[in-house]
Amino acid sequence: MRTIKLPSGRALPVLGQGTWYMGENPSERGREVAALRLGLDLGMTLIDTAEMYGEGGAEKVVGEAIEGRRDEVFLVSKVYPHNASVAGMRAACERSLRRLRTDCLDLYLLHWRGSVPLAETLDGFAALKQAGMIRDFGVSNFDRDDMLEAASLPGNAGIAANQVLYNLARRGIEWDLLPWCREQGVAVMAYSPLESTPAEQADLLRNRGLQEVARRHEATGAQIALAWLLQQEGVCAIPKAVQPQHVRENRAALDIRLSPQDLAELDAVFPPPKRRVPLDMR
């Protein structure tokens, strides 16, 4: 598994597993746990979750999946903005740790900006790190202006990652946010790497240009879309999968190397931005 070096020196795997929408249906819990365990078996040891997902349900699924295997896992969770005060963050983190059945998170993110001053949130992260409850911290859904504000505050040096919506069809961050993060050594975590809704995903994967590249590699369109992300410097991807076949296909995407011709053809049908655009969020 390739990795990205975080500012702390710790290694972030470039391909992991997402858990958005997990933990919402008790009848699906067994399949969700099994899928995450399969992913671990295949080397996808980065698992991303959040207290928002299923209102803690996804964290419980992850806790069951990693039981007895915590040392293998790079574990990420996210805090609600309304819990991002110093006291609120500690309480939220304690709840997440209980659901995850662990005593420390590898990376803890602010899910999006809210009413709590960013300086206080950074103080909260520092306190959690000092207490040994988290190893690294970062943000999610921050545009370049948000990152610049964070960088101007005390405690900014610890920001390890920014998790944002990024995929072939949504390349807006390439205009200014992604270059800035690369310059600063901040990892970019791409959520919804295959789009967020079934309709959006269908639109992405039926693209003829994408299908042609996939045909040449004897791969699926989803694998090519993932492989494209995995070739972006400083970027990791966290696709969510429950079906075993999709878990295996996600892992196999890591072994696909796209040629300059492939990349040029993908640029032609999914063009990079020509101007600054607002940050996409879901």
C-alpha positions as CSV (number, residue, x, y, z in Angstrom):
1,M,0.0,0.0,0.0
2,R,1.4,3.4,-1.0
3,T,1.2,6.1,1.6
4,I,1.3,9.9,2.0
5,K,3.6,11.3,4.6
6,L,1.7,13.6,7.0
7,P,3.4,16.7,8.7
8,S,3.8,14.6,11.8
9,G,5.8,12.0,9.9
10,R,3.1,9.4,10.1
11,A,2.0,7.5,7.0
12,L,-1.5,7.8,5.6
13,P,-2.5,5.0,3.2
14,V,-3.6,6.3,-0.2
15,L,-6.6,3.9,-0.5
16,G,-9.0,3.2,2.3
17,Q,-12.6,2.5,3.1
18,G,-15.5,4.9,3.6
19,T,-18.5,4.3,5.8
20,W,-21.0,7.0,4.9
21,Y,-24.5,5.5,5.1
22,M,-23.3,2.5,7.1
23,G,-24.8,1.8,10.5
24,E,-28.3,3.0,9.5
25,N,-30.0,-0.3,8.9
26,P,-29.5,-3.0,11.6
27,S,-30.2,-5.7,9.0
28,E,-27.2,-4.6,7.0
29,R,-24.7,-4.6,9.9
30,G,-23.3,-8.1,9.3
31,R,-22.6,-7.3,5.6
32,E,-21.1,-4.0,6.5
33,V,-18.8,-5.5,9.1
34,A,-17.8,-8.3,6.7
35,A,-17.0,-5.8,3.9
36,L,-14.7,-3.8,6.2
37,R,-12.9,-6.9,7.4
38,L,-12.4,-8.0,3.8
39,G,-10.9,-4.7,3.0
40,L,-8.5,-5.0,5.9
41,D,-7.5,-8.5,4.6
42,L,-6.8,-6.9,1.2
43,G,-4.6,-4.2,2.8
44,M,-7.0,-1.3,2.8
45,T,-6.3,-0.4,6.4
46,L,-7.4,3.2,6.3
47,I,-11.0,3.4,7.6
48,D,-12.9,6.7,7.6
49,T,-16.1,7.3,9.6
50,A,-17.8,10.1,11.5
51,E,-20.1,10.7,14.5
52,M,-22.7,12.0,12.0
53,Y,-22.9,8.7,10.0
54,G,-25.9,6.9,11.3
55,E,-25.6,9.1,14.4
56,G,-22.8,6.9,15.7
57,G,-24.1,3.8,14.0
58,A,-21.2,3.7,11.5
59,E,-18.7,4.0,14.3
60,K,-20.2,1.0,16.0
61,V,-19.9,-1.0,12.8
62,V,-16.3,0.0,12.5
63,G,-15.7,-0.9,16.1
64,E,-17.0,-4.4,15.5
65,A,-15.0,-4.8,12.3
66,I,-11.7,-3.8,13.7
67,E,-12.0,-5.7,17.0
68,G,-8.8,-7.6,17.6
69,R,-7.1,-5.8,14.6
70,R,-6.8,-2.2,15.9
71,D,-3.1,-2.1,15.4
72,E,-3.5,-2.7,11.7
73,V,-5.9,0.2,11.2
74,F,-5.4,3.9,10.4
75,L,-8.6,5.1,12.0
76,V,-10.3,8.4,11.1
77,S,-13.4,10.0,12.5
78,K,-15.0,13.4,12.3
79,V,-16.7,15.7,14.8
80,Y,-19.9,17.6,14.3
81,P,-19.3,21.4,14.0
82,H,-21.7,22.1,16.9
83,N,-19.5,19.8,19.1
84,A,-16.2,21.6,18.1
85,S,-15.7,23.6,21.2
86,V,-12.9,22.5,23.6
87,A,-15.2,20.9,26.0
88,G,-17.7,19.7,23.4
89,M,-14.9,18.1,21.3
90,R,-13.5,16.1,24.2
91,A,-17.0,14.7,25.0
92,A,-17.7,13.9,21.4
93,C,-14.3,12.2,21.0
94,E,-14.9,10.2,24.1
95,R,-18.2,9.0,22.7
96,S,-16.6,8.1,19.4
97,L,-13.8,6.2,21.0
98,R,-16.3,4.1,23.0
99,R,-18.3,3.3,19.9
100,L,-15.1,2.4,18.0
101,R,-13.8,0.3,21.0
102,T,-10.4,2.0,21.0
103,D,-8.6,4.6,23.1
104,C,-7.1,6.7,20.3
105,L,-7.9,8.0,16.8
106,D,-5.2,8.2,14.2
107,L,-6.8,11.3,12.7
108,Y,-9.7,13.4,13.9
109,L,-11.4,15.9,11.6
110,L,-13.8,18.9,11.9
111,H,-16.6,17.7,9.6
112,W,-17.3,21.2,8.3
113,R,-17.2,24.8,9.6
114,G,-19.9,25.8,12.0
115,S,-20.4,28.6,14.6
116,V,-17.6,27.6,16.9
117,P,-14.6,29.9,16.3
118,L,-11.9,28.0,14.4
119,A,-9.3,29.1,16.9
120,E,-11.2,27.3,19.7
121,T,-11.5,24.2,17.6
122,L,-7.8,24.1,17.0
123,D,-7.3,24.5,20.8
124,G,-9.6,21.5,21.2
125,F,-7.6,19.4,18.8
126,A,-4.4,20.3,20.6
127,A,-5.9,19.3,24.0
128,L,-7.0,16.0,22.6
129,K,-3.6,15.3,21.2
130,Q,-2.0,16.3,24.5
131,A,-4.3,13.8,26.2
132,G,-3.3,11.0,23.9
133,M,-6.8,10.6,22.5
134,I,-5.8,11.5,18.9
135,R,-2.6,11.3,17.0
136,D,-3.2,13.8,14.2
137,F,-6.0,16.3,13.4
138,G,-7.4,18.0,10.4
139,V,-10.5,19.4,8.7
140,S,-13.1,18.5,6.1
141,N,-15.0,20.6,3.5
142,F,-12.6,23.5,3.8
143,D,-12.0,25.6,0.7
144,R,-8.7,27.5,0.1
145,D,-9.9,30.6,2.0
146,D,-10.8,28.4,5.0
147,M,-7.4,26.8,4.9
148,L,-5.7,30.2,4.7
149,E,-7.7,31.4,7.7
150,A,-6.7,28.3,9.6
151,A,-3.1,28.7,8.7
152,S,-3.1,32.2,10.2
153,L,-4.1,30.9,13.6
154,P,-2.1,29.5,16.5
155,G,-2.1,25.7,16.3
156,N,-2.4,25.6,12.6
157,A,0.9,23.7,12.1
158,G,-0.8,20.5,13.2
159,I,-3.4,20.4,10.4
160,A,-2.6,17.1,8.7
161,A,-5.4,16.6,6.2
162,N,-8.4,18.2,4.4
163,Q,-11.2,15.8,3.4
164,V,-13.2,17.1,0.4
165,L,-15.4,15.9,-2.4
166,Y,-13.1,15.1,-5.3
167,N,-13.5,12.8,-8.3
168,L,-13.2,12.9,-12.1
169,A,-16.5,14.7,-12.5
170,R,-15.7,17.3,-9.7
171,R,-12.3,18.7,-10.2
172,G,-12.8,22.2,-8.9
173,I,-10.2,21.8,-6.1
174,E,-7.4,21.6,-8.7
175,W,-7.7,25.3,-9.4
176,D,-6.3,26.5,-6.1
177,L,-7.1,24.3,-3.1
178,L,-5.2,21.2,-4.2
179,P,-2.0,23.1,-5.2
180,W,-2.1,25.0,-1.9
181,C,-2.4,21.7,0.1
182,R,0.4,20.2,-1.8
183,E,2.7,23.2,-1.1
184,Q,1.8,23.1,2.6
185,G,2.1,19.3,2.9
186,V,-1.5,18.8,3.8
187,A,-3.0,15.5,2.6
188,V,-6.2,15.7,0.6
189,M,-8.7,12.9,1.4
190,A,-11.2,12.4,-1.5
191,Y,-14.6,11.4,-0.3
192,S,-17.3,10.2,-2.8
193,P,-14.5,9.3,-5.2
194,L,-17.2,7.6,-7.4
195,E,-19.9,10.3,-6.7
196,S,-22.4,10.6,-4.0
197,T,-25.8,9.3,-5.3
198,P,-26.7,6.4,-7.5
199,A,-27.8,8.8,-10.3
200,E,-24.5,10.8,-10.2
201,Q,-22.5,7.6,-10.1
202,A,-24.4,6.2,-13.1
203,D,-23.7,9.5,-15.0
204,L,-20.0,9.2,-14.2
205,L,-19.5,5.6,-15.1
206,R,-21.5,5.5,-18.3
207,N,-19.2,8.1,-19.8
208,R,-17.9,6.7,-23.1
209,G,-14.4,8.1,-22.7
210,L,-14.1,6.5,-19.3
211,Q,-15.4,3.2,-20.7
212,E,-12.8,3.3,-23.5
213,V,-9.9,3.7,-21.0
214,A,-11.4,0.9,-18.9
215,R,-11.7,-1.4,-21.9
216,R,-8.0,-1.0,-22.7
217,H,-7.1,-1.9,-19.1
218,E,-9.6,-4.7,-18.9
219,A,-11.0,-2.9,-15.8
220,T,-14.3,-1.4,-14.8
221,G,-15.1,2.3,-15.1
222,A,-15.1,2.6,-11.4
223,Q,-11.6,1.2,-11.2
224,I,-10.3,3.7,-13.7
225,A,-11.9,6.6,-11.8
226,L,-10.3,5.4,-8.6
227,A,-6.9,4.7,-10.3
228,W,-7.0,8.3,-11.7
229,L,-7.5,9.7,-8.2
230,L,-4.7,7.4,-6.8
231,Q,-2.3,8.9,-9.3
232,Q,-2.9,12.4,-8.0
233,E,0.0,13.6,-5.8
234,G,-0.9,14.0,-2.1
235,V,-4.4,12.5,-2.5
236,C,-6.0,9.5,-0.9
237,A,-9.4,8.0,-1.7
238,I,-12.0,6.4,0.6
239,P,-14.6,4.6,-1.5
240,K,-17.5,2.9,0.4
241,A,-18.4,-0.6,-0.5
242,V,-20.5,-3.3,1.0
243,Q,-20.6,-6.0,-1.7
244,P,-17.4,-8.2,-1.6
245,Q,-16.9,-7.9,-5.4
246,H,-16.8,-4.1,-5.1
247,V,-14.3,-4.2,-2.2
248,R,-12.0,-6.4,-4.3
249,E,-12.4,-4.2,-7.3
250,N,-11.5,-1.1,-5.3
251,R,-8.3,-2.7,-4.0
252,A,-7.4,-3.8,-7.6
253,A,-7.6,-0.2,-8.8
254,L,-4.5,0.5,-6.8
255,D,-2.5,-1.7,-9.2
256,I,-3.7,0.1,-12.4
257,R,-1.2,2.6,-13.8
258,L,-2.8,5.1,-16.3
259,S,-0.6,6.2,-19.2
260,P,-0.2,9.7,-20.5
261,Q,-2.6,8.8,-23.2
262,D,-5.2,7.6,-20.7
263,L,-4.8,10.8,-18.7
264,A,-5.2,13.0,-21.7
265,E,-8.3,11.2,-22.8
266,L,-9.8,11.5,-19.4
267,D,-9.0,15.2,-19.3
268,A,-10.8,15.6,-22.6
269,V,-14.1,14.2,-21.3
270,F,-13.7,15.4,-17.6
271,P,-11.8,18.7,-18.1
272,P,-9.9,20.4,-15.3
273,P,-11.3,23.7,-14.1
274,K,-10.6,26.9,-16.1
275,R,-11.5,29.2,-13.2
276,R,-12.1,29.2,-9.5
277,V,-15.3,27.5,-8.5
278,P,-17.0,27.1,-5.1
279,L,-16.1,24.0,-3.2
280,D,-18.4,21.1,-3.9
281,M,-19.9,19.6,-0.7
282,R,-22.3,16.8,0.1
